[in-house]
């Protein structure tokens, strides 16, 4: 076979001129870093991207085609006649990410288009060798050709699922709650003041929610968070900047989301993470600059309330027909399931307009024809050599909406928010659905990029983002439900208390599990906890979510019950409140707002008898089994497809590992339920780029290879769990 490692090296010889692929133009040499990360040495960047395509297919072929099949809504056709797969197919068919407008391709520069074609050629040349990983043999799936539309579909899925989608999921939870009673609308309006301003409660009466939480669990229940920070040389031992990033995404899967790679050409050297199936590098280090991402928690998705009858929707006093898109799902047993997607200028309808009623239509800014330019900018990023250049490039990346942080070898640090943010009617935050029957509520285009927050060499000498509020000047029109400030505050405190900084101290920050949130809650409740055996145990606790801590388990159980006791009848009905807490991530987003409201003497919780509430919460949890946090909060890294099947006996899954951290710790380690599955999110990659020694320190939760019997399949799990890193030295 042309693509084979021999003595730890893969040499891909120059393409023959008589026929076949035109790549590579010159010989390529691929070796493995000690932990399996491929190092692609080529004479030009075009050939290097070809090598990247080869290695994506070589190590992660099934992962790539699995996502392709999902994006096309064909999981039931390939993997089984199962309700969960059929529902997944309906979801992705409705999103329609598989089809990209041709005009998007025109926004890609000639150079970037060449790189993309070289990358796709690498994927295809390897596919055509006939090699198939075990998963293909077990399922009987034959991978179809990979093309530019697949790159685009994958890019949209990564931008939407777990990121933009999470904001829409939170909006649906709020809508379900306020539809129960007007008092919830009034109280939540005070809790999230001023973001409910401009909304009229009468709009929400009679809405028929698709799979409302009060009946079921929302399908689109995933979430992503992250940390990144940069410190200037004034705070480091070496006098040079240090940059850090750890994107928080789903971590209980094998292979991991990211594929790490090192490119070495005369033009540029860089290392970083990629998503198998696309050549973009969203976080990395090239010796001149370090860059990385966190999710902005920006609201780029809205629901429009549509009054429907006879297959039509009301708009400006008249009823108009939906555009109807017929979809047919074929199952592996040969069944055909036909359904219709109804679309208008507000997106896709969640309901049947032939059944008279009020439904929601979902609109996401990322469906605009913007992806060509976004991919073009992603491909430019690894070539940048300064913070200023990196900020300029990333300001043109529209999806996903991201907080980019940078440091460079010249001593600069910077931050740039990017994304395509809807311009809503003045006074509306986007936190709740809006009338579809009045065109005055339609989006008025998108926010100018020059209004997006950014910073360059701030006086304090460091920049931190952790999905917290960063849009103060915009008064919440970008972020209406940001994550709490706890992680960002903790990182900033540790930066200031640990100077002069080095990479080891940065590693300790990335692994930190002290919770500012716990400290805030316990300080508030101290008078009510004191004197109770369990209460005294919590007060004596160091507020660290380490695996051996029984206090961490006790606090989480206590906190859940306290939130349900105090919130019932005020911000949610009792039964619905427990579902929200246990089966969604909603309180991960809003817990700080609730806790700050607890502290107000005249707030919505002013009538709570805190002594009685704490007593009741403690009484409920005393019956619970006392167990360490690492047993209660633990994960098994499961295979994408076989993780819950009998085939797991072949070793596709990891053993069960304790997960350190919680929702508000720097090292997040959060478990929750979604779609009747145990889900988690935490550091999906750790990067420390130290310009003092031109070195990157990295780790991923899993390994380089997706091949079950490769020694690189689970190679980095131990390092990831214990705070270890591999060392990648930049080119001199």
C-alpha positions as a printed Julia matrix, in Angstrom:
732×3 Matrix{Float64}:
   0.0    0.0     0.0
   1.25   3.49   -0.84
   0.38   4.89    2.59
   2.15   2.76    5.14
   4.42   3.44    8.11
   7.71   1.55    7.99
  10.23   1.92   10.81
   8.11   4.76   12.18
   8.06   6.71    8.88
   5.66   7.12    6.0
   7.19   8.42    2.8
   4.75   9.55    0.14
   6.61   9.88   -3.12
   6.07  12.53   -5.74
   3.02  11.8    -7.93
   3.59  10.22  -11.3
   2.87  12.54  -14.2
   1.2    9.89  -16.35
  -2.03   9.85  -14.4
  -3.74   9.53  -11.04
  -3.58  12.16   -8.34
  -1.43  15.22   -8.97
  -0.3   15.11   -5.32
   2.16  15.38   -3.84
   4.22  17.68   -6.06
   7.3   16.61   -4.12
   8.06  13.83   -1.64
   6.43  14.06    1.81
   7.82  12.5     4.98
   5.41  11.74    7.86
   6.69  10.63   11.26
   5.02  10.23   14.64
   5.64  12.34   17.71
   6.17  10.12   20.77
   2.44  10.1    21.57
   1.41   9.48   17.97
   0.84  13.04   16.75
   1.75  13.06   13.04
   4.56  15.37   11.91
   4.14  16.18    8.21
   7.3   17.44    6.56
   6.75  18.78    3.04
   8.45  21.18    0.65
   5.33  23.35    0.33
   2.09  23.99    2.18
  -0.06  22.54   -0.6
   1.61  19.16   -0.23
   1.42  19.47    3.57
  -2.37  19.82    3.39
  -2.43  16.77    1.15
  -0.53  14.92    3.88
  -3.04  16.17    6.46
  -5.87  14.7     4.4
  -4.03  11.38    4.19
  -3.49  11.27    7.98
  -7.06  12.27    8.82
  -8.27   9.33    6.74
  -5.49   7.04    7.99
  -6.19   7.63   11.7
  -9.82   8.81   11.84
 -11.58   7.45    8.75
 -14.63   6.09   10.57
 -15.04   9.24   12.68
 -15.08  11.37    9.52
 -17.67   9.27    7.7
 -19.78   8.81   10.82
 -20.16  12.6    11.07
 -20.8   12.79    7.32
 -23.59  10.22    7.66
 -25.08  12.15   10.58
 -24.93  15.43    8.67
 -26.77  13.83    5.77
 -29.41  12.37    8.07
 -28.66   8.77    7.04
 -27.74   7.11   10.35
 -30.75   4.77   10.32
 -29.94   3.76    6.74
 -26.42   2.7     7.65
 -26.59   1.64   11.29
 -30.04   0.31   12.11
 -33.79   0.7    12.2
 -33.81   2.37   15.63
 -35.95   5.21   16.95
 -32.96   7.17   18.29
 -31.23   7.03   14.89
 -34.43   7.95   13.06
 -34.92  10.95   15.37
 -31.31  11.99   14.82
 -31.86  11.76   11.06
 -34.99  13.91   11.27
 -33.08  16.48   13.3
 -30.17  16.77   10.86
 -32.42  16.62    7.78
 -34.34  19.53    9.26
 -31.13  21.49    9.85
 -30.11  20.69    6.25
 -26.37  21.2     6.76
 -25.45  18.81    3.95
 -26.34  21.34    1.26
 -24.15  24.45    0.97
 -25.01  27.21   -1.5
 -22.56  27.21   -4.41
 -21.9   30.94   -3.92
 -20.15  30.13   -0.64
 -17.39  28.41   -2.59
 -16.75  31.64   -4.51
 -15.65  33.4    -1.32
 -12.59  31.17   -0.96
  -9.34  32.67   -2.22
  -7.42  30.86   -4.94
  -4.63  29.88   -2.56
  -7.01  28.53    0.1
  -9.0   26.7    -2.58
  -5.79  24.99   -3.67
  -5.08  23.91   -0.1
  -8.63  22.58    0.29
  -8.39  20.58   -2.91
  -5.02  19.19   -1.85
  -6.5   18.17    1.5
  -9.52  16.49   -0.1
  -7.21  14.71   -2.55
  -5.27  13.3     0.39
  -8.47  11.98    1.97
  -9.64  10.49   -1.32
  -6.31   8.94   -2.27
  -6.27   7.09    1.03
  -9.93   6.04    0.72
  -9.24   4.61   -2.71
  -6.55   2.29   -1.35
  -9.41   0.11   -0.11
  -8.27   0.08    3.51
 -11.22   0.07    5.92
 -11.11   0.28    9.72
 -12.86  -2.41   11.75
 -16.04  -0.33   12.17
 -16.7   -0.4     8.43
 -16.27  -4.15    8.32
 -18.61  -4.67   11.28
 -21.33  -2.4     9.92
 -20.96  -3.18    6.23
 -20.73   0.53    5.44
 -18.72   1.57    2.38
 -17.46   5.17    2.63
 -18.54   7.42   -0.22
 -16.2   10.04   -1.73
 -15.24  13.03    0.43
 -15.78  16.43   -1.18
 -15.91  20.15   -0.5
 -19.58  20.02    0.56
 -18.6   17.53    3.27
 -16.0   19.98    4.58
 -18.67  22.69    4.68
 -21.27  20.44    6.35
 -18.77  19.34    9.0
 -17.82  22.98    9.65
 -21.46  23.92   10.21
 -22.07  20.98   12.53
 -19.05  21.93   14.65
 -20.29  25.52   14.79
 -23.84  24.59   15.7
 -24.04  21.39   17.75
 -23.11  22.12   21.35
 -22.39  25.79   20.65
 -25.01  27.94   18.89
 -27.52  25.18   19.6
 -27.02  25.52   23.36
 -28.42  29.05   23.34
 -31.51  27.88   21.5
 -31.92  25.04   23.99
 -31.82  27.51   26.89
 -34.41  29.66   25.12
 -36.69  26.63   24.76
 -36.36  25.84   28.48
 -37.32  29.41   29.38
 -40.25  29.27   26.96
 -41.52  26.0    28.41
 -41.4   27.46   31.92
 -43.13  30.77   31.18
 -45.87  28.96   29.25
 -46.83  27.29   32.55
 -47.88  30.53   34.3
 -47.44  34.31   33.95
 -45.78  34.53   37.38
 -42.76  32.71   35.94
 -42.56  35.25   33.14
 -42.64  38.08   35.69
 -40.1   36.54   38.06
 -37.69  35.39   35.39
 -37.93  38.86   33.9
 -36.6   40.22   37.19
 -33.95  37.51   37.44
 -32.64  38.26   33.95
 -33.27  42.0    34.0
 -33.26  43.82   31.6
 -33.36  41.04   28.99
 -37.11  40.38   29.18
 -37.84  44.03   28.4
 -39.76  44.45   25.17
 -41.43  41.01   25.36
 -45.18  40.66   25.83
 -46.51  37.66   27.78
 -49.53  37.4    25.5
 -47.22  36.22   22.7
 -46.52  32.93   24.48
 -50.06  31.82   25.23
 -51.0   28.7    23.3
 -47.57  27.85   21.88
 -47.24  24.17   21.0
 -43.67  23.22   21.78
 -42.06  20.35   19.93
 -41.07  17.79   22.62
 -41.36  20.32   25.45
 -39.31  19.55   28.53
 -42.51  19.22   30.51
 -43.3   16.14   28.37
 -39.88  14.89   27.34
 -36.22  15.81   27.15
 -35.18  18.27   24.48
 -33.08  16.64   21.79
 -30.74  19.6    21.31
 -29.31  19.55   24.8
 -25.56  19.69   24.33
 -23.19  22.42   25.42
 -19.65  23.67   25.03
 -17.53  25.97   27.14
 -13.8   26.75   27.37
 -10.95  28.73   28.92
  -8.2   30.72   27.27
  -5.8   33.3    28.58
  -2.62  35.11   27.64
  -0.11  36.81   29.92
   2.53  39.31   28.87
   6.22  38.97   29.63
   5.88  41.4    32.54
   4.26  38.57   34.52
   6.49  35.64   33.48
   9.85  34.27   34.56
  11.27  34.45   31.05
  10.01  37.93   30.24
   8.14  36.42   27.25
   4.38  35.81   26.93
   2.64  32.53   27.71
  -0.62  31.53   26.05
  -3.08  28.88   27.32
  -6.24  27.29   25.94
  -8.51  24.39   26.92
 -11.74  24.12   24.91
 -14.47  22.36   26.94
 -16.58  19.98   24.89
 -17.91  16.44   25.1
 -15.11  14.27   26.52
 -16.79  10.9    27.07
 -16.14   9.63   23.56
 -13.48   7.78   21.6
 -11.82   8.85   19.47
 -11.67  12.39   20.8
 -13.19  15.33   18.92
  -9.81  16.8    17.99
  -6.97  15.46   15.88
  -3.64  17.06   16.69
  -1.1   17.63   13.92
   2.31  19.2    13.24
   3.09  20.79    9.85
   6.69  21.5     8.84
   7.38  23.32    5.55
   9.89  25.99    4.47
   6.94  28.4     4.4
   5.63  27.75    7.9
   5.85  25.43   10.91
   2.82  25.0    13.17
   1.17  22.58   15.56
  -2.45  22.52   16.61
  -5.8   20.78   16.63
  -8.02  19.95   13.68
 -11.39  18.28   13.23
 -11.03  15.14   11.08
 -12.66  16.0     7.78
 -11.55  19.65    7.58
  -8.11  21.3     7.48
  -8.79  24.29    9.79
  -6.64  24.74   12.93
  -8.71  26.61   15.56
  -6.05  26.47   18.27
  -2.32  26.12   17.95
   1.22  27.5    18.02
   3.65  28.35   15.21
   6.61  29.74   17.14
   5.62  33.3    16.29
   2.08  33.31   17.64
  -0.17  31.18   19.85
  -3.93  31.26   19.31
  -7.0   29.58   20.74
 -10.72  29.72   21.31
 -13.57  29.86   23.76
 -17.26  29.94   22.92
 -18.71  33.44   23.25
 -22.08  32.21   24.58
 -23.45  34.68   22.03
 -27.1   34.45   21.03
 -27.1   33.73   17.3
 -30.33  31.71   17.21
 -33.9   32.89   17.67
 -37.31  31.27   17.67
 -40.15  33.04   15.86
 -43.72  32.41   16.97
 -45.81  31.36   13.98
 -49.62  31.32   13.88
 -50.49  28.52   11.47
 -53.52  27.06    9.75
 -54.19  25.15    6.53
 -50.47  24.82    5.87
 -49.86  28.56    6.05
 -48.45  31.13    8.47
 -49.69  34.6     9.38
 -47.5   37.54    8.38
 -48.55  41.2     8.3
 -52.25  40.33    8.31
 -52.13  37.71    5.54
 -51.52  33.97    5.46
 -48.65  32.69    3.32
 -47.69  29.19    2.26
 -44.59  27.54    3.69
 -41.91  26.17    1.42
 -42.31  22.39    1.83
 -39.27  20.15    1.64
 -39.99  16.41    1.42
 -37.49  14.14    3.16
 -37.36  10.33    3.02
 -35.39   8.42    5.63
 -34.41   4.91    4.62
 -33.64   2.45    7.39
 -31.27  -0.5     7.3
 -34.29  -2.83    7.28
 -35.57  -1.23    4.1
 -38.31   0.91    5.61
 -38.92   4.38    4.18
 -40.1    7.12    6.51
 -41.33  10.26    4.8
 -41.73  13.6     6.56
 -42.01  17.22    5.54
 -39.91  20.17    6.64
 -41.77  23.49    6.54
 -39.66  26.58    5.94
 -40.15  30.33    5.71
 -37.98  33.42    6.17
 -37.71  32.55    9.87
 -36.18  29.14    9.32
 -37.71  25.73    9.91
 -41.02  25.17   11.67
 -41.27  22.88   14.69
 -44.74  21.59   14.03
 -47.32  20.76   11.37
 -48.96  23.92    9.95
 -51.87  21.87    8.62
 -52.86  21.35   12.26
 -54.03  24.8    13.34
 -51.93  26.15   16.16
 -49.06  28.31   17.31
 -45.57  26.88   16.74
 -41.96  27.96   16.83
 -39.68  28.41   13.83
 -35.92  28.21   14.4
 -33.51  30.66   12.75
 -29.71  30.54   13.07
 -27.43  33.19   11.64
 -24.92  30.5    10.65
 -27.11  29.32    7.77
 -26.26  32.47    5.8
 -23.83  32.14    2.87
 -20.78  32.99    4.96
 -18.83  29.78    5.29
 -16.51  30.24    2.32
 -14.97  33.39    3.72
 -14.87  31.85    7.21
 -12.94  28.78    6.0
 -10.63  31.04    4.0
  -9.75  32.95    7.18
  -9.3   29.74    9.18
  -6.71  28.59    6.64
  -4.82  31.89    6.84
  -4.57  31.77   10.62
  -1.62  29.34   11.07
   0.47  31.59    8.78
   0.03  34.71   10.91
   3.09  36.02   12.73
   1.67  38.62   15.15
  -1.23  39.2    17.48
  -2.44  42.11   15.35
  -2.55  39.91   12.25
  -4.31  37.12   14.14
  -6.94  39.54   15.42
  -7.53  40.89   11.93
  -7.93  37.42   10.43
 -10.25  36.07   13.13
 -12.53  39.11   13.01
 -13.6   37.68    9.64
 -14.53  34.24   11.03
 -18.32  34.27   11.31
 -19.1   30.81   12.7
 -18.87  29.62   15.31
 -19.0   32.77   17.43
 -15.73  32.67   19.33
 -13.47  34.51   21.75
  -9.98  34.4    20.27
  -6.99  35.04   22.51
  -3.42  35.45   21.28
   0.2   35.93   22.32
   3.23  36.43   20.09
   7.0   36.18   20.25
   7.33  39.97   20.07
   5.69  40.28   23.49
   2.11  41.18   22.54
  -1.17  39.71   23.75
  -4.68  40.28   22.43
  -8.33  39.26   22.34
 -10.86  39.4    19.51
 -14.51  38.31   19.54
 -15.8   36.99   16.24
 -19.15  35.93   14.89
 -22.24  36.86   12.94
 -24.58  38.43   15.53
 -28.19  39.28   14.59
 -29.35  42.87   14.72
 -32.67  42.53   16.52
 -35.45  45.04   16.98
 -34.34  47.69   19.45
 -35.07  46.65   23.03
 -35.07  42.9    22.34
 -32.25  40.74   23.67
 -33.05  37.48   21.85
 -33.62  35.6    25.11
 -37.22  34.61   24.21
 -39.2   33.86   21.04
 -40.6   36.8    19.06
 -43.67  37.3    16.86
 -43.33  35.87   13.39
 -46.62  37.43   12.31
 -45.17  40.97   12.39
 -42.25  41.71   10.01
 -41.21  44.51   12.34
 -39.63  41.84   14.55
 -37.47  40.36   11.78
 -33.7   40.63   12.06
 -32.32  43.81   10.51
 -29.11  42.25    9.25
 -26.06  41.61   11.42
 -23.87  43.56   13.78
 -20.86  45.37   12.32
 -17.64  43.49   13.08
 -15.96  46.64   14.36
 -18.44  46.66   17.25
 -17.31  43.26   18.51
 -15.22  43.43   21.7
 -11.42  43.27   21.44
  -8.35  44.2    23.49
  -4.68  44.65   22.7
  -1.9   44.72   25.3
  -4.12  45.69   28.25
  -2.44  47.52   31.1
  -3.01  44.7    33.59
  -0.75  42.44   31.51
  -3.15  39.54   30.95
  -6.38  38.6    29.17
  -8.82  35.88   30.31
 -11.97  34.55   28.65
 -14.07  31.69   30.02
 -17.48  32.07   28.35
 -18.15  34.93   30.78
 -19.67  38.31   29.97
 -17.45  40.31   27.64
 -19.99  42.54   25.89
 -20.57  45.16   28.6
 -20.44  48.07   26.14
 -23.12  46.39   24.04
 -25.36  46.0    27.13
 -26.09  42.35   26.55
 -27.11  42.43   22.91
 -24.46  39.8    22.17
 -24.6   37.71   25.36
 -27.88  37.4    27.24
 -27.09  34.11   29.01
 -23.3   34.02   29.44
 -21.68  31.49   31.76
 -20.81  32.61   35.27
 -17.67  34.68   35.88
 -16.36  32.1    38.39
 -13.79  30.44   36.12
 -12.54  33.72   34.67
 -12.26  35.25   38.15
 -10.4   32.24   39.49
  -7.94  32.22   36.56
  -7.27  35.94   37.04
  -6.73  35.47   40.79
  -4.28  32.6    40.21
  -2.38  34.56   37.55
  -1.85  37.44   39.96
  -1.0   35.23   42.96
   1.38  32.94   41.02
   3.65  35.44   39.27
   6.31  35.21   38.01
   4.62  32.62   35.82
   6.0   29.62   33.96
   4.42  26.72   32.08
   4.25  24.52   35.19
   2.21  27.12   37.05
  -0.03  27.47   34.02
  -0.56  23.72   34.07
  -1.66  23.96   37.71
  -4.17  26.64   36.73
  -5.58  24.42   33.96
  -6.03  21.59   36.47
  -7.44  23.78   39.26
 -10.68  22.57   40.87
 -11.34  25.22   43.53
 -14.87  26.61   43.23
 -15.6   30.29   43.79
 -19.25  29.37   43.43
 -19.15  27.0    46.39
 -17.42  29.61   48.51
 -20.09  32.19   47.6
 -22.97  29.84   48.44
 -21.48  28.55   51.7
 -20.64  32.06   52.91
 -24.23  33.1    52.28
 -25.7   30.06   54.05
 -23.2   29.84   56.91
 -25.63  30.92   59.69
 -28.11  28.24   58.56
 -25.58  25.45   58.06
 -23.7   25.92   61.32
 -24.53  23.37   64.0
 -25.76  20.67   61.64
 -23.41  17.71   61.19
 -23.59  17.79   57.39
 -23.64  21.58   57.38
 -20.49  21.77   59.51
 -18.81  19.3    57.17
 -19.54  21.59   54.23
 -18.32  24.67   56.08
 -15.01  22.93   56.89
 -14.53  21.83   53.26
 -11.8   23.45   51.12
 -14.22  23.87   48.16
 -12.14  21.67   45.84
 -13.75  19.11   43.55
 -11.08  16.42   43.77
 -12.06  12.78   43.11
 -11.62  11.67   46.74
 -13.8   14.42   48.23
 -17.06  13.26   49.82
 -17.85  16.9    50.63
 -18.02  17.66   46.89
 -20.71  14.99   46.46
 -22.56  16.25   49.51
 -22.49  19.84   48.27
 -23.8   18.96   44.8
 -26.7   16.96   46.25
 -27.45  19.7    48.78
 -27.19  22.47   46.2
 -29.56  20.68   43.8
 -32.21  20.28   46.49
 -31.78  23.85   47.71
 -32.16  25.19   44.17
 -35.33  23.12   43.7
 -36.81  24.06   47.09
 -36.21  27.78   46.7
 -37.02  27.96   42.99
 -40.28  25.99   43.04
 -43.24  28.26   42.47
 -40.94  31.22   41.84
 -38.89  30.46   38.73
 -40.28  27.03   37.78
 -43.0   24.51   38.7
 -41.71  21.75   40.98
 -41.8   18.77   38.62
 -40.48  20.76   35.67
 -37.72  22.27   37.82
 -36.28  18.86   38.66
 -36.29  17.85   34.99
 -34.53  21.07   34.06
 -31.89  20.51   36.72
 -31.26  16.83   36.1
 -31.81  16.55   32.35
 -30.44  19.78   30.87
 -27.43  22.05   31.28
 -29.66  25.1    31.97
 -28.44  25.73   35.51
 -24.85  25.54   34.33
 -25.65  28.76   32.46
 -27.78  30.58   35.02
 -26.66  29.49   38.49
 -24.74  32.69   39.23
 -27.74  34.87   38.35
 -29.9   32.8    40.74
 -27.31  32.93   43.53
 -26.91  36.68   43.22
 -30.69  37.03   43.39
 -30.67  34.98   46.62
 -28.55  37.71   48.2
 -30.99  40.53   47.44
 -33.2   41.55   50.36
 -35.94  42.76   48.01
 -35.45  40.23   45.22
 -37.78  37.51   43.98
 -36.59  35.16   46.78
 -37.28  37.69   49.55
 -39.99  35.54   51.15
 -37.85  32.4    51.39
 -37.34  31.1    54.92
 -33.66  30.22   54.48
 -33.37  28.42   57.79
 -36.21  26.1    56.84
 -35.04  25.71   53.23
 -31.53  24.7    54.29
 -32.91  22.34   56.91
 -35.15  20.64   54.35
 -32.36  20.38   51.77
 -29.98  18.8    54.31
 -32.69  16.39   55.43
 -33.2   15.22   51.84
 -29.52  14.53   51.2
 -28.75  12.83   54.51
 -30.47   9.76   53.16
 -28.09   9.68   50.19
 -25.17   7.3    50.02
 -21.91   8.96   51.05
 -19.52   8.51   48.17
 -16.43  10.3    46.87
 -16.84  12.79   44.04
 -14.78  10.66   41.67
 -17.28   7.82   41.94
 -20.31  10.04   41.61
 -18.79  12.15   38.84
 -17.06   9.69   36.53
 -16.92   8.95   32.83
 -16.35   6.09   30.47
 -14.93   7.25   27.17
 -17.23   5.43   24.78
 -16.83   4.63   21.11
 -18.89   6.83   18.78
 -21.08   3.95   17.58
 -20.31   0.81   19.58
 -20.0    2.37   23.04
 -23.33   1.03   24.3
 -23.5   -2.17   22.23
 -22.22  -5.68   22.8
 -19.24  -4.83   20.57
 -17.81  -2.75   23.43
 -16.31  -6.03   24.66
 -13.74  -5.62   21.88
 -12.21  -2.78   23.9
 -13.67   0.16   22.0
 -14.4    1.93   25.32
 -12.09   3.05   28.09
 -12.49   1.91   31.67
 -14.4    4.23   33.99
 -12.41   7.24   35.21
 -13.1    9.74   37.99
 -13.75  13.2    36.59
 -12.31  16.1    38.59
 -13.92  19.53   38.74
 -17.46  20.86   38.45
 -19.53  23.44   36.57
 -17.68  26.44   37.96
 -14.1   25.23   38.34
 -11.31  26.07   35.89
 -10.99  22.36   35.11
 -14.63  21.75   34.32
 -15.86  18.24   34.85
 -19.61  18.31   34.46
 -21.98  15.39   33.98
 -25.59  15.85   32.87
 -28.38  13.98   31.13
 -29.36  14.7    27.53
 -31.49  12.66   25.14
 -31.65   9.95   27.84
 -27.87   9.64   27.77
 -25.13  10.46   30.24
 -23.21  13.4    28.81
 -20.16  15.31   29.97
 -18.03  18.26   29.08
 -14.54  19.18   30.1
 -11.13  20.01   28.62
 -11.1   18.45   25.14
  -7.55  19.74   24.57
  -4.98  21.53   26.7
  -2.41  23.84   25.21
   0.28  25.92   26.9
   2.48  27.9    24.47
   5.55  29.3    26.21
   7.45  31.84   24.11
  10.26  31.83   26.65
  11.44  28.44   25.36
   9.56  28.25   22.03
   7.64  25.2    23.24
   4.04  23.99   23.29
   2.71  21.63   25.97
  -0.41  19.75   24.9
  -2.69  16.8    25.67
  -6.0   15.39   24.39
  -8.46  12.98   26.13
  -7.86   9.88   24.06
  -5.21   9.4    21.43
  -4.12  10.26   17.93
  -5.6    7.19   16.27
  -9.2    6.1    15.95
  -8.1    2.56   15.05
  -9.15   0.34   17.92
  -5.98  -1.8    17.97
  -3.5    1.03   17.45
  -1.16   1.77   20.35
  -2.2    5.4    19.92
  -5.95   4.75   20.48
  -5.96   5.6    24.21
  -2.35   6.8    24.52
  -2.94  10.17   26.18
  -5.74   9.38   28.62
  -3.46   8.95   31.64
  -1.68  12.25   30.96
  -5.02  13.98   30.48
  -6.33  12.69   33.81
  -3.22  13.56   35.82
  -2.25  16.89   34.3
   0.58  15.6    32.13
   1.59  17.09   28.79
   3.6   16.1    25.77
   6.28  18.56   24.67
   6.3   20.01   21.16
   9.32  22.19   20.45
   8.93  24.88   17.83
  11.25  25.26   14.9
  14.31  27.41   15.57
